[in-house]
Amino acid sequence: MYIGALTLDILLGDVRSLKQKRSVIRPLVAEVQRRFPGVAVAETGHLDLHRRAEIGVAVVSASAANCGEVLDACERLVALRPEIELLSARQRLFNDDEE
């Protein structure tokens, strides 16, 4: 069993309040969940900053290759959104054999 984790650091465009931030982040999280129903996704960081967001994505799979493919697709989906700038993306892969 493999567990893949993706952390996306995002800069939001013309956002001036936390309320506007939510109006951008909620649909983004919902779209990732809709397009990839097997993943868990949530806003995980920069909660008190209105122009920054951190999105976490997790997937469980029988193969490392499948984990990587799903996380790459999630990253592309987020990166192609015109209203945000993807500052960084970090993928990690965990195996149940690791201690």
C-alpha positions in Angstrom: 0.0 0.0 0.0 1.2 3.5 -0.9 0.1 6.8 0.4 0.8 9.9 -1.7 0.7 13.4 -0.3 0.8 16.6 -2.3 1.2 20.1 -0.7 0.4 23.1 -2.9 1.4 26.6 -2.0 -0.8 29.1 -3.8 -0.8 32.8 -4.3 -4.2 34.2 -5.0 -4.8 37.0 -7.4 -7.0 40.0 -6.7 -8.2 38.9 -3.3 -8.6 41.5 -0.5 -10.3 39.6 2.3 -10.7 36.2 3.8 -14.2 36.1 2.5 -13.0 36.5 -1.1 -10.3 33.9 -0.4 -12.9 31.4 0.6 -14.9 32.2 -2.6 -11.8 31.1 -4.6 -10.5 28.2 -2.4 -13.9 26.4 -1.9 -14.6 25.9 -5.6 -11.0 24.8 -6.2 -11.2 22.2 -3.4 -14.6 21.0 -4.7 -13.4 20.7 -8.3 -10.4 18.5 -7.2 -12.8 16.3 -5.2 -15.2 16.1 -8.1 -12.6 15.3 -10.7 -10.7 12.8 -8.5 -13.2 11.2 -6.1 -10.6 8.9 -4.6 -8.5 11.7 -3.1 -8.8 13.7 0.1 -8.3 17.4 -0.3 -8.5 20.4 2.1 -7.1 23.8 2.8 -4.3 23.0 5.2 -2.3 26.2 5.8 -2.0 30.0 5.6 -5.5 30.1 7.0 -5.2 33.6 8.3 -3.6 35.1 5.2 -6.0 36.4 2.5 -3.7 36.1 -0.5 -2.0 32.8 0.3 -3.3 29.3 0.6 -1.9 25.8 1.2 -3.9 22.9 -0.2 -3.2 19.4 0.8 -4.1 16.3 -1.3 -3.8 12.7 -0.2 -4.3 9.4 -2.1 -4.0 5.8 -1.2 -3.1 3.2 -3.9 -1.7 -0.2 -4.5 1.1 1.2 -6.6 3.6 4.0 -6.3 3.1 4.8 -10.0 -0.6 5.3 -9.6 -0.1 7.6 -6.6 2.3 9.8 -8.6 -0.1 9.9 -11.6 -3.0 11.0 -9.6 -1.0 13.6 -7.7 0.5 15.0 -10.9 -3.0 15.3 -12.4 -4.2 17.2 -9.3 -1.3 19.5 -9.5 -1.9 20.2 -13.2 -5.6 20.9 -12.5 -4.7 23.5 -9.8 -1.8 25.0 -11.8 -4.1 25.7 -14.8 -6.5 27.9 -12.9 -6.0 31.5 -14.2 -7.0 33.2 -10.9 -4.2 31.6 -8.9 -0.4 31.2 -9.1 1.1 28.0 -8.0 4.2 28.9 -6.0 5.4 25.4 -5.1 4.3 21.8 -5.1 5.8 19.1 -2.9 5.0 15.4 -3.4 5.7 12.7 -0.8 5.2 9.0 -1.0 4.9 6.7 1.9 5.0 2.9 1.9 3.5 0.7 4.5 6.8 -1.1 4.8 8.5 2.1 6.2 8.7 2.6 9.9 
